[in-house]
């Protein structure tokens, strides 16, 4: 669950708000029912938008409580958890493919000629 001060990243575009997937914002209020008030700012800190968003529209990428960035593996897991099962299986299959490729390249590096 996101907390006030956490940094989030949009995983979906927000039509009509000019907010696009990949944009980051800060949780400034928790409404309950998985709804959160998010403040989006530009690089100079000027507020671009305040939006009440359901948690399905974003993932947490930085935790205020621990003052740490969320690992890439945890971010990927959060994204996959929000997908329908058939699409999540495609991501898992692709991750397996990458894992096999990574293991093969490591094996080739260990061969002496």
C-alpha positions as CSV (number, residue, x, y, z in Angstrom):
1,X,0.0,0.0,0.0
2,X,1.3,3.4,-0.9
3,X,2.0,5.9,1.9
4,X,2.2,9.7,2.0
5,X,5.5,10.8,0.6
6,X,6.0,7.7,-1.6
7,X,7.1,8.3,-5.2
8,X,4.9,6.6,-7.8
9,X,5.2,6.0,-11.5
10,X,2.2,5.9,-13.8
11,X,1.7,2.6,-15.6
12,X,-1.3,3.9,-17.7
13,X,-2.0,7.1,-19.4
14,X,-4.6,9.3,-17.8
15,X,-6.8,10.6,-20.6
16,X,-7.8,14.3,-20.4
17,X,-5.1,15.1,-17.8
18,X,-2.0,15.1,-20.0
19,X,-0.5,12.5,-17.7
20,X,1.4,9.7,-19.4
21,X,2.7,6.3,-18.4
22,X,6.2,6.7,-17.0
23,X,5.5,10.0,-15.3
24,X,6.4,10.2,-11.6
25,X,4.5,11.9,-8.8
26,X,4.3,11.9,-5.0
27,X,1.5,10.6,-2.8
28,X,0.1,13.5,-0.8
29,X,-3.1,12.0,0.6
30,X,-4.6,8.6,1.0
31,X,-8.4,8.6,0.4
32,X,-9.1,5.0,1.1
33,X,-10.5,2.3,-1.2
34,X,-7.2,2.2,-3.0
35,X,-7.5,5.9,-4.1
36,X,-4.6,8.3,-3.6
37,X,-4.1,12.0,-4.3
38,X,-0.9,12.3,-6.4
39,X,1.0,15.5,-7.1
40,X,2.8,15.7,-10.3
41,X,5.5,18.4,-10.7
42,X,7.9,19.5,-13.4
43,X,11.7,19.5,-13.1
44,X,11.6,22.9,-11.3
45,X,9.1,21.7,-8.7
46,X,6.2,23.5,-10.2
47,X,2.9,21.6,-9.7
48,X,1.6,20.3,-13.0
49,X,-1.5,18.4,-11.7
50,X,-3.1,16.9,-8.6
51,X,-5.1,13.8,-9.4
52,X,-7.0,11.3,-7.3
53,X,-6.0,8.0,-8.8
54,X,-6.8,4.3,-8.1
55,X,-3.7,2.2,-7.3
56,X,-4.1,0.3,-10.5
57,X,-2.8,3.3,-12.4
58,X,0.6,3.3,-10.8
59,X,3.4,1.4,-9.0
60,X,5.5,2.7,-6.1
61,X,9.1,3.3,-7.0
62,X,10.4,5.0,-3.9
63,X,9.4,4.4,-0.2
64,X,9.4,7.5,2.0
65,X,9.4,5.4,5.2
66,X,12.6,3.5,4.3
67,X,14.0,6.3,2.1
68,X,14.9,3.7,-0.5
69,X,14.2,3.1,-4.2
70,X,12.2,-0.1,-4.9
71,X,14.2,-2.7,-6.7
72,X,13.7,-3.3,-10.4
73,X,12.5,-6.9,-9.6
74,X,9.9,-5.6,-7.2
75,X,8.7,-3.0,-9.7
76,X,8.4,-5.7,-12.4
77,X,6.6,-7.9,-10.0
78,X,4.1,-5.1,-9.2
79,X,3.5,-4.5,-12.9
80,X,3.0,-8.2,-13.6
81,X,0.6,-8.5,-10.7
82,X,-1.7,-6.0,-12.3
83,X,-1.9,-7.8,-15.6
84,X,-4.5,-10.4,-16.7
85,X,-3.3,-14.0,-16.3
86,X,-2.7,-14.6,-20.0
87,X,-0.6,-11.4,-20.3
88,X,1.3,-12.2,-17.1
89,X,2.1,-15.6,-18.5
90,X,3.6,-14.0,-21.6
91,X,5.8,-11.8,-19.4
92,X,6.9,-14.9,-17.4
93,X,7.7,-16.8,-20.6
94,X,9.8,-13.8,-21.8
95,X,11.6,-13.6,-18.5
96,X,12.4,-17.3,-18.8
97,X,13.8,-16.7,-22.3
98,X,16.0,-13.9,-21.0
99,X,17.2,-16.1,-18.1
100,X,18.2,-18.9,-20.5
101,X,20.0,-16.4,-22.8
102,X,21.9,-14.9,-19.8
103,X,22.9,-18.4,-18.6
104,X,24.2,-19.3,-22.1
105,X,26.3,-16.2,-22.4
106,X,27.8,-16.8,-19.0
107,X,28.7,-20.4,-20.0
108,X,30.4,-19.2,-23.2
109,X,32.4,-16.7,-21.3
110,X,33.8,-19.5,-19.0
111,X,35.1,-21.5,-22.0
112,X,38.9,-21.2,-22.6
113,X,40.3,-21.7,-26.0
